Amino acid sequence: MFSITADRLFEDLEALARFGASEGGGITRRAYAPAYQDASRWLCDRMDAAGLKARVDAVGNVIGRLGPDDGPAVLSGSHIDTVPNGGRYDGAYGVLAALECARTLKEQGAALDHALEVVAFVDEEGAYLNLLGSRAMTGALRADELSRARSEDGVTLLEAMRAAGLDPPRAPEAGRPPADFHCYVELHIEQGPVLERASVPIGIVEGIVGILEVDYTFRGEAGHAGTTPMDLRHDALRSAADFITRTYVKLPPRLDASARVTFGSLTVEPNASNVIPEEVRLRQELRDLSPERLNALFEESREIAAAVAREQTVHLSVSKASFDAPARMSERVAGRIEEACDRLGLTSRRMSSGAGHDAQVLAGVCDTGMIFVPSHKGQSHRADEWTDPKDLERGANLLLHALTALAD
Ligand SMILES: [Zn+2]
């Protein structure tokens, strides 16, 4: 069995990191921006040089194909866009490791039953639309989403696409039939601390958590902060604070390893230091691999909030704001990855992904798997994001073995 050439992968990572690099060491490569377009052209050139057939589809996904022109392909890749002032491995590693795998297979003249496609999905980070590229390719993107999307600074997606030389009305042409996809494997840095803490070099992802956002509104009574006695108050912020504290005390001991509860947003009315808060709106974010457990967490939180509202005689309203379903990875693909770990003598552990990835979209159309490598201190989406080169090499070799097994 072959191995990847690590130095070549590191050189590619180095080269790609120059597009959108800032003086402080961070990278800003937002989808369709000039730095992104330059990186995208560079990637096409690297694919061509590796003997792949490279193309850019109608929404800007970069695709390099090795092997038969027709028929279902084994896809592997990730994204080359970044968050503002992001790091050099999030996304880029998965794309360039897949390219290195394809290059190795091409050099070795490996004969595979299925074609291998290396893909860089556009706008995974959602400068305009979260997971835009993978959703467009799998036919999960609606035309009205495309025409409504705009960046935080007000540029419409349609303008951005045109500036990047794309023709928005042709965007549906990026969609491909399910028969094009044999399976998808995404290699990614963990972006969390679990693998490093456990000294395990490989994570095999079982699923990507679903996200349920719930709005709670506590409505009490405004009043003078000096003249209203403490025992006669209906203070909405006090109720909200009690709700948050009780939830954090009660829920975590019962949480599954993949579950997360976060209160990250809160508005207070009238928000003045000398007025008893009349109304507080807060948003709770729940994450879990299982839709049933998500719902159980929601029900339990709602009961806690209702108890607080009863005790303190404030009004409570609760509404679900949004729900992204969890995505299960394929057991067949996970099994192949595990077998490849055994062959390479790598220890691994099953885990869930708390962050979103293109793999969750691909999981809707084909067998999908994900491999994680450790992130130093769990740091990601920041300039000093770092993974040990040894771990980068291990992950890429594992990907090579897994892809070969899946393409045969
Ligand atoms: Zn990513």
Residues whose N, C-alpha, C, O or C-beta is under 5 A from the ligand:
A	BS01	ZN	D90 G91
